């Protein structure tokens, strides 16, 4: 079974749940997290892989919600913003282009790929050590606006993700460490 075919349970609100495949879920996440109509495709692809990785990690580490039980993910900024009304052809293409690919941690499990609009990291082409979201530095997270700049500079989605997450491996890489 493909990763994008796995089922995921999303808490939309205290009284509303959404249940569908990871692939369907990503169609509503990527355009909710980035401006699908105008952002570079490599940034959208990086967002798709980061969002899929986080979703896979959340499936293995679900939330316990009073009165509901286990849910995989919150549909807001506590996890990832999800809104089916924002589905866009460009972000849908980014999801399709990266189908089933996610980031692996050192033990081969899904990586908790967190991200933030502005990271404040010194190695970020946008933030350059300042202006992190909420005035913080978000080490270990991808900067979404920084990803956009790196994509505009010609970086691939793999290079963008490695820039923010380090020397990570991807689920589609074999023994030889492909880069694109």
C-alpha positions as CSV (number, residue, x, y, z in Angstrom):
1,X,0.0,0.0,0.0
2,X,1.3,3.4,-0.8
3,X,1.9,6.1,1.8
4,X,-0.6,8.5,0.2
5,X,-3.3,5.8,0.4
6,X,-3.0,5.4,4.2
7,X,-6.0,6.7,6.1
8,X,-5.7,9.7,8.4
9,X,-8.2,11.1,11.0
10,X,-8.2,14.9,11.2
11,X,-9.8,17.0,14.0
12,X,-11.4,20.0,12.1
13,X,-13.1,21.4,15.2
14,X,-14.2,20.1,18.6
15,X,-17.2,18.6,17.0
16,X,-16.0,17.8,13.4
17,X,-13.7,15.1,12.1
18,X,-12.4,14.5,8.6
19,X,-11.3,11.0,7.5
20,X,-9.5,10.4,4.2
21,X,-6.3,9.3,2.7
22,X,-2.9,11.0,3.3
23,X,-2.9,12.1,-0.4
24,X,-6.4,13.7,-0.1
25,X,-5.4,15.3,3.1
26,X,-2.2,16.9,1.5
27,X,-4.4,18.4,-1.2
28,X,-5.9,20.6,1.4
29,X,-2.8,21.2,3.5
30,X,-0.2,22.4,0.9
31,X,-2.3,25.3,-0.4
32,X,-3.4,26.2,3.1
33,X,0.3,26.5,4.2
34,X,1.7,28.2,1.1
35,X,0.3,30.5,-1.7
36,X,-0.2,27.8,-4.3
37,X,-1.1,30.2,-7.2
38,X,2.2,32.1,-7.1
39,X,4.9,30.2,-5.2
40,X,7.7,28.4,-7.0
41,X,6.9,24.7,-7.6
42,X,10.0,23.5,-5.8
43,X,8.9,25.3,-2.7
44,X,5.4,23.7,-3.1
45,X,7.1,20.3,-3.5
46,X,9.2,20.9,-0.4
47,X,6.1,21.8,1.5
48,X,4.3,18.6,0.2
49,X,7.1,16.4,1.4
50,X,7.4,18.2,4.8
51,X,3.7,18.0,5.3
52,X,3.5,14.3,4.3
53,X,6.4,13.6,6.7
54,X,4.7,15.3,9.6
55,X,1.5,13.5,8.8
56,X,3.2,10.2,8.8
57,X,4.9,11.0,12.1
58,X,1.5,12.0,13.6
59,X,-0.1,8.8,12.4
60,X,2.5,7.0,14.6
61,X,2.1,9.6,17.4
62,X,-1.6,10.5,17.5
63,X,-3.3,13.0,19.8
64,X,-5.6,11.9,22.6
65,X,-8.7,14.2,22.6
66,X,-11.1,14.2,25.5
67,X,-14.5,12.9,24.4
68,X,-13.2,11.7,21.0
69,X,-10.3,9.5,21.6
70,X,-7.3,9.3,19.2
71,X,-7.0,11.6,16.3
72,X,-4.0,11.8,14.1
73,X,-3.8,15.5,13.5
74,X,-5.2,18.9,14.2
75,X,-6.4,20.9,11.2
76,X,-4.9,24.2,12.5
77,X,-1.6,25.7,13.5
78,X,-1.1,23.3,16.3
79,X,-0.2,20.8,13.6
80,X,-0.9,21.7,9.9
81,X,-3.6,24.0,8.5
82,X,-6.0,21.9,6.4
83,X,-8.8,23.5,4.3
84,X,-10.3,21.6,1.4
85,X,-11.7,24.9,0.0
86,X,-8.2,26.0,-0.8
87,X,-7.3,23.1,-3.1
88,X,-5.4,24.4,-6.1
89,X,-4.1,22.7,-9.3
90,X,-0.4,23.8,-8.6
91,X,-0.3,22.5,-5.1
92,X,-2.1,19.3,-6.2
93,X,0.6,18.9,-8.8
94,X,3.3,19.3,-6.1
95,X,1.6,16.5,-4.1
96,X,1.5,14.3,-7.2
97,X,5.1,15.0,-8.2
98,X,6.3,13.8,-4.7
99,X,3.8,11.0,-4.3
100,X,4.6,8.7,-1.3
101,X,7.9,10.5,-0.6
102,X,8.6,11.5,3.0
103,X,11.6,12.3,5.2
104,X,13.1,9.6,7.4
105,X,14.8,10.1,10.8
106,X,18.0,8.4,11.7
107,X,16.2,5.1,12.6
108,X,14.2,5.0,9.4
109,X,10.9,6.2,10.9
110,X,9.0,9.2,9.6
111,X,10.7,12.4,10.5
112,X,8.7,15.0,12.5
113,X,9.1,17.7,9.8
114,X,7.9,20.9,11.5
115,X,7.9,24.2,9.7
116,X,7.0,27.8,10.3
117,X,6.4,30.9,8.1
118,X,9.5,32.7,9.4
119,X,12.2,30.7,11.3
120,X,14.6,33.3,12.5
121,X,17.6,31.0,11.8
122,X,21.0,32.5,10.8
123,X,21.3,30.0,7.9
124,X,17.9,31.1,6.4
125,X,18.1,33.3,3.3
126,X,15.0,35.3,4.4
127,X,15.5,35.5,8.2
128,X,19.3,35.7,8.5
129,X,19.0,35.4,12.2
130,X,16.2,37.8,12.8
131,X,12.4,38.2,12.4
132,X,11.3,34.6,13.4
133,X,7.6,34.1,13.9
134,X,6.6,35.4,17.3
135,X,10.1,36.9,17.7
136,X,11.6,33.4,18.2
137,X,14.3,31.4,16.5
138,X,12.7,28.1,15.3
139,X,15.7,25.8,15.1
140,X,15.1,22.5,13.3
141,X,12.1,23.8,11.3
142,X,11.8,24.7,7.7
143,X,11.1,28.4,7.0
144,X,8.3,28.5,4.4
145,X,9.3,31.9,3.1
146,X,13.0,30.9,3.1
147,X,12.0,27.8,1.1
148,X,10.4,30.1,-1.4
149,X,13.6,32.1,-1.7
150,X,15.8,29.0,-2.1
151,X,13.4,27.7,-4.8
152,X,13.7,31.1,-6.6
153,X,17.5,30.7,-6.4
154,X,17.2,27.3,-8.2
155,X,17.3,24.8,-5.3
156,X,15.4,21.6,-5.7
157,X,12.8,20.5,-3.1
158,X,15.4,18.0,-1.8
159,X,18.0,20.7,-1.4
160,X,15.5,23.0,0.3
161,X,14.6,20.3,2.8
162,X,18.2,19.3,3.5
163,X,19.0,23.0,4.0
164,X,16.6,23.2,6.9
165,X,16.5,19.6,8.3
166,X,20.2,18.6,7.7
167,X,21.5,15.5,6.0
168,X,18.2,13.7,6.0
169,X,17.2,10.7,3.8
170,X,14.0,10.4,1.8
171,X,11.8,7.3,1.6
172,X,12.4,6.9,-2.1
173,X,16.2,6.8,-1.8
174,X,17.9,3.5,-2.2
175,X,21.4,2.6,-1.0
176,X,22.8,5.2,-3.4
177,X,22.0,8.6,-2.1
178,X,20.2,10.3,-5.0
179,X,19.8,14.0,-5.0
180,X,17.1,14.5,-7.6
